[in-house]
Amino acid sequence: MRFQIEAMHCGGCARGVTAAIRSVDPAASVEADPPNRIVEVTTSRPRADLVAALERAGFPPAPEA
């Protein structure tokens, strides 16, 4: 699944986003692209669980289009 995260500006932010996702699923595959503010995640967890974790970490994803 793909997330647009406007608050992700740098590598430090990308590490925070990755940590938030892995707090829900330690085995998740996470590919962060800070310049484009996009995160690609492969996980078996529901999207809502990841959205909640990202919001708690201060990186709310943009609503799905």
C-alpha positions in Angstrom: 0.0 0.0 0.0 1.1 3.6 -0.6 0.9 6.6 1.6 1.5 10.3 0.8 3.1 11.8 3.9 3.5 15.6 3.6 5.4 15.9 7.0 8.2 13.5 5.8 10.9 15.9 4.5 14.2 14.1 5.3 15.9 10.8 6.2 15.2 11.4 9.8 11.5 11.7 9.1 11.7 8.6 6.9 13.2 6.7 9.8 10.4 7.9 12.1 7.8 6.8 9.5 9.5 3.4 9.2 9.6 2.9 12.9 5.9 3.8 13.2 5.0 1.2 10.6 7.2 -1.4 12.1 5.7 -0.8 15.5 2.5 -2.3 14.0 4.2 -5.0 11.9 7.9 -5.6 12.6 8.2 -7.7 9.4 6.7 -5.0 7.1 8.7 -4.0 4.0 8.9 -0.2 4.0 10.3 2.0 1.2 10.4 5.7 2.0 10.9 8.4 -0.6 11.4 11.6 1.3 11.8 13.9 -1.7 8.4 12.8 -3.1 6.9 12.3 0.4 5.7 8.8 -0.5 6.0 5.5 1.5 5.4 2.1 -0.1 4.5 -0.6 2.5 4.1 -4.3 2.1 2.3 -5.8 5.1 -0.6 -8.1 6.0 -1.9 -5.6 8.5 -5.0 -3.4 7.7 -4.4 0.0 6.4 -6.3 1.6 9.3 -3.7 0.1 11.7 -0.9 1.8 9.9 -2.7 5.1 9.5 -3.3 5.2 13.3 0.4 4.4 14.0 1.5 7.1 11.6 -0.8 9.7 13.1 0.4 8.9 16.6 4.0 9.4 15.4 3.2 12.8 13.9 3.2 11.7 10.3 -0.5 11.7 9.2 -0.9 10.4 5.7 -2.9 12.4 3.2 -6.4 11.0 2.6 -6.7 8.5 -0.2 -7.8 10.0 -3.5 
